[in-house]
Every structure is written in C-alpha cells, then in structure tokens.
Amino acid sequence: MASSAPDITIVNDSDVLISNWDVGTVQANTDSNILKALIWNNKGGSNALSDLRDVTITSLDTDGGTSSDVVAGKWVQINVPKMDGNQTTWAAIGGSTTRSLRSDALSASDGAVIRGTANDGSTTNSTANYCTIRLKVHVPLNAMPGTKNWKMRINGYYT
C-alpha cells in the first residue's frame, strides 16, 4: 500500500478543473442546472498514492458552520450514478447529512473508497481512481431572496 497522501482533483465532464460552482439565479421552488463532476485521486499519476477511504461529501457554510439556509435547509442535492444505479435519485446533503462516495469501478463490498493507484488519467482506463457525481441546488418555495454562499466538503482518511 502506498503511504503518500491522496491527491484530489475535481473536474467537470469536459475535464476542466472545478474550483468554483456558480449556480446562477435559481427561482424559488425550482432546481439549478446540474453540475456533473469527477472526483479524482491521483489523476494521471505515474506512482501510486494512498487510497482515500470512508469518503463522504456535504455542504457547509463558508466558515465551516451549518447555520445558513442553504446548509441547514439541505438545498444541495447529489446523485451518484454508480451507487444510485440511475440519474434520477437525488439525496439532500448539508452539515452532518453526508453522502458516501465510491470509485466508479468499485462495488459496495469495497466500501466508500477512491483508489490512488497509478493511472493514465483517462476515464476509460482509470475508473478506480474517480467517482462521478451530479449536483444541483433546489431552492425551496419559502426561500429568502439574495446571494447565497456555501462550500462543498469532501472528507476521508488515508493510511
């Protein structure tokens, strides 16, 4: 097993690095556009790194708290096609309400893991090194208008 820390990269389905997610203007009682993202461990790495284990994702306030309406109200929703078996099942996340993630190539018996094996960085040959997710924001009918800021957090550990 490798002992170097995982190297996490998040890209969209066009392989462009995601550092910010601007959902734009979303009307009350509607959904934002869907963001498809791939969460990679060791993308294109020629040497193996440690696996990221017990991987979860959630939304948090920009200061790490959980009191904003976006987080406390669990406006962010996630679909993990490999784990959900479809693209229509959505789970609300926020604060302590998390969603487990697992590499696209792995099965439930492997647990919530994104492998750090050496790979060529292609989605065809490296499915053990990334997890595909789909995110959207559902703004409830009673939402207060205005700009909302929050962050997404991916948690896990390695040995």
N, C-alpha and C positions, 0 to 999 in steps of 0.2 A: 504494500500500500504506500502511496506517495505521502509525504509529510509536509509538502508545501501548501500554503493556504489556497483555497479555491480562488479563481479569478472570474468574477461575474461580469457579464456583458449583456445588455438588453438592447435588442434591435427590433425594428418593425419587420413586416413581411417583405419589404424591399431591401433588407439587410442594412438599413440606416440606423445608426446609434440613436437611441432614445434617451434624452436627458431631461425632457420636459414634456408634459402632456397637456396641451391646451384643448379643452373640450369645446371651447367656443360658447356661444349663447345657447342655453337649453331652456325651453319653456317649461313651466310647471306641469306636472303630470305627463312628462314625455321623457324619452331616453336620448342620450347623446349618441353621436356616431360611435361605432365600435372601433376600438384600437386593438389590432392583433399584434402581439409581441412574442418574441422568442427570448427566453431567459437562458443564457449560455453559461456553462462553466468551462473555462479553458478553451474558448473559441479559437480554433486553428492552432492550438498549442502542440508543439512537437514533443514536449516532455509531459508526462503525467503529473497532475496535481491531485490533491485530496478531493474526495467526493464531498459535496455539500449534502448534509443529512438532516432529516426532520425539517424539510423546507416548508415554510409557510409564507403567505403574503397577506397583508392587511393594509388599511388606510389609517393614517394618523394626522393630527393637526401638524402644522409646520413646525411647532415647538415640541413635537413628540407626544402631545396630550391627546385627549379623546373627547373633548367637550364641544367641539364645533358641530354645527348641524349636519355637515357632510359626513363626519365620522360617527357621531352619536346616533344619527339617523340612518346610518349604513346606506348612503346613497350610491356608493361604488358597488358594482356587481361584477362578478367574474364567472367566466365559463372556461373550463379546462377540457378541451375536446377529447383528449386521450383518456382522461379519468371519467368524464361525464358520459362518454360514448356518443355524444351528439354536439350540435352547436346551438341548441335551444334551451338547455338547462342552465339557469343563472343562479348564483348564490350571492347574497348580500354580505359584504365584509366591512369591517370598521372596528378599530380598537382591539379588544380581546377576541372579537369574532374574526377568525382567520380561515384561510383555505389552504389545505396541503397541496403541494406541487410535486410532480414526479416526471422524470425524463420521458420523452415520447416513446422511447424504445423499451421501457421497463414495464413490469406488471405490478399488480397490487402487492404481491408477495415480496417485492423488493423494497417496499416502503416509500417514503417521501424523500427521494434521492435524485440529485442531478450529478451525474458522473463527471469526473475530472480527467478521464483518460485522454491520452494523446489522440489528436484527430486532425482532419484536413479542413475543418471549418465549413464543410458543405452540409446542407440539410439532408442530403441523400445518404451520406456515409457516416454521419455523426449524431444520429438520433439519441444516443445515450447521453450526449452532452448538453441537450437543451430540452426545455419544456415550453410548449406552445400554450399561450393564454390569450383570452379575449376579454377586454374590459369595456365597461360602459358605465355611465352615470345616469341614474334615474332620479329626477328631481320630483319630489312629492308635490301634490296639489297645494298644500299649505306652506310651501317654502317661502321664506322671506327673499325678496329680490336682492341682487347685488353680486359683487365679485366674491368668489369663494376660493380659498387656497388650502391645499392639503398636500400630503405626500403619501407615496406608496412605500411600504417597507417589506423587504424580503428577509426573513430570519432563517437561520440554520446553524449547524455547527460542523466542525471537521475534527479529525484526529490525526 
